[in-house]
Amino acid sequence: MKIKAMNFYSVYMDDVFEFKGQWDVLSHCGLKIVEKAHQVIVITTELYDSNPGTSVTRWTTQLANTICDLKQIDPEKMVFIVHIPDRKSKLEFYKESFDLVSFRIENSKCGHPTWNKISKIEVDNLLI
């Protein structure tokens, strides 16, 4: 399936990732995975209208677990970031944003997410 996400490709997105969202509806997000010595940076990017299913922000915990399972990532080593690209609007909630989502790990699964805004500079520094 070809989706209209090409205009969202950036340094924060290497691929379009398909996942089963709410009610098992096929959903898409941008995905970038950067492996470091002691951590794995995972950036998921919201694709807005190019996503036919559940948004990244609505399905964060399930998405984190799916990515860990499919990409064989230890959730204890994962740094999970949600990227919302700029929608080119005057409305503040359509501006680019990044959230670091921390999870409580139980039985090797992510749960109980805690969201914290982080800056683009902080994300860029993690990727170096």
Backbone torsions as a table, in degrees:
resi	resn	phi	psi	omega
1	MET	NA	126.8	177.5
2	LYS	-93.4	127.1	-179.1
3	ILE	-114.7	164.0	-175.3
4	LYS	-88.5	41.0	-174.9
5	ALA	-97.0	-2.3	-173.3
6	MET	-57.8	-30.5	-179.6
7	ASN	-73.3	-8.0	178.2
8	PHE	-95.8	-7.5	-178.3
9	TYR	-60.3	134.9	-178.5
10	SER	-158.3	-172.0	177.1
11	VAL	-66.1	-12.3	-178.1
12	TYR	-100.2	6.8	-176.1
13	MET	-149.6	118.7	178.2
14	ASP	-102.6	-22.5	-172.4
15	ASP	-154.3	162.9	171.4
16	VAL	-98.2	125.5	-176.6
17	PHE	-106.8	128.3	177.7
18	GLU	-96.8	137.2	178.0
19	PHE	-147.0	159.8	175.1
20	LYS	-86.2	117.8	-180.0
21	GLY	-92.7	-154.0	-179.7
22	GLN	-57.5	137.4	-177.4
23	TRP	58.5	27.0	179.0
24	ASP	62.0	24.4	178.3
25	VAL	-75.3	131.1	177.7
26	LEU	-58.4	128.0	-176.9
27	SER	-133.5	161.7	-178.4
28	HIS	-133.5	149.0	169.0
29	CYS	-148.3	162.6	170.7
30	GLY	-77.6	151.0	-179.0
31	LEU	-142.8	134.6	171.9
32	LYS	-135.1	131.4	177.2
33	ILE	-125.5	125.3	178.9
34	VAL	-123.3	116.5	179.9
35	GLU	-90.6	129.4	177.1
36	LYS	-117.6	178.0	-177.4
37	ALA	-58.1	-46.0	-174.2
38	HIS	-122.3	9.1	179.2
39	GLN	-155.5	161.2	176.2
40	VAL	-124.6	118.2	179.1
41	ILE	-86.3	124.1	177.6
42	VAL	-120.1	120.2	177.3
43	ILE	-115.1	122.4	174.6
44	THR	-107.3	135.1	-177.6
45	THR	-116.3	129.6	176.0
46	GLU	-67.6	135.1	-178.5
47	LEU	-107.2	6.7	176.5
48	TYR	51.3	-122.9	-174.3
49	ASP	-67.4	-16.8	177.4
50	SER	-79.5	-7.1	178.6
51	ASN	-100.8	114.9	-178.5
52	PRO	-78.3	-6.6	-173.0
53	GLY	-124.6	-135.7	-172.3
54	THR	-78.1	140.5	-179.6
55	SER	-75.3	156.7	177.5
56	VAL	-59.1	-41.6	-176.7
57	THR	-69.6	-27.7	-179.9
58	ARG	-83.1	-21.4	-170.9
59	TRP	-124.3	29.0	-170.7
60	THR	-59.5	-51.2	-176.8
61	THR	-63.9	-46.7	179.6
62	GLN	-63.6	-39.9	179.4
63	LEU	-64.9	-43.4	178.2
64	ALA	-59.3	-44.1	179.3
65	ASN	-66.2	-39.4	178.0
66	THR	-62.8	-46.1	-179.7
67	ILE	-63.0	-44.8	178.4
68	CYS	-58.9	-44.7	-179.0
69	ASP	-65.3	-50.1	-175.0
70	LEU	-73.2	-33.1	-176.9
71	LYS	-100.5	4.9	178.4
72	GLN	53.5	54.2	179.3
73	ILE	-105.2	132.8	174.8
74	ASP	-73.5	116.2	-177.5
75	PRO	-60.5	-23.4	177.2
76	GLU	-67.9	-25.1	-178.4
77	LYS	-99.9	-3.0	-173.8
78	MET	-83.5	135.7	168.7
79	VAL	-109.6	112.7	-171.3
80	PHE	-106.6	122.2	-177.8
81	ILE	-122.5	133.6	173.5
82	VAL	-102.8	123.7	-179.4
83	HIS	-109.5	125.8	174.1
84	ILE	-110.2	110.9	-178.3
85	PRO	-70.4	157.9	178.7
86	ASP	-67.4	130.8	178.7
87	ARG	-94.8	6.3	178.0
88	LYS	59.6	47.9	-179.7
89	SER	-122.8	159.4	174.9
90	LYS	-77.8	-14.9	-179.2
91	LEU	-75.9	131.5	-175.0
92	GLU	-60.5	-38.1	-177.0
93	PHE	-73.1	-3.3	173.7
94	TYR	-99.8	5.2	178.7
95	LYS	-78.4	157.9	177.6
96	GLU	-61.3	139.2	177.5
97	SER	-149.3	158.7	178.0
98	PHE	-133.0	136.8	175.8
99	ASP	-127.7	131.6	171.8
100	LEU	-89.3	120.4	-178.2
101	VAL	-107.5	117.9	177.6
102	SER	-101.2	143.3	-178.5
103	PHE	-122.2	150.2	166.6
104	ARG	-85.5	125.4	-178.0
105	ILE	-95.6	122.6	177.8
106	GLU	-133.5	125.3	-178.6
107	ASN	54.8	41.1	179.1
108	SER	62.6	24.9	178.0
109	LYS	-126.4	146.5	177.5
110	CYS	-79.7	140.0	175.8
111	GLY	-156.5	168.4	174.9
112	HIS	50.2	67.0	-176.4
113	PRO	-69.3	144.6	172.2
114	THR	-122.3	124.9	-175.6
115	TRP	-101.1	135.4	174.9
116	ASN	-138.8	124.8	176.3
117	LYS	-63.1	138.5	172.2
118	ILE	-133.1	161.2	-176.3
119	SER	-86.9	162.4	175.9
120	LYS	-60.1	-38.0	179.0
121	ILE	-62.9	-41.4	178.2
122	GLU	-63.4	-40.2	177.5
123	VAL	-64.4	-47.4	179.3
124	ASP	-57.9	-39.5	178.9
125	ASN	-66.6	-35.0	176.2
126	LEU	-64.8	-32.3	-176.4
127	LEU	-79.6	-14.3	-178.3
128	ILE	-71.9	NA	NA
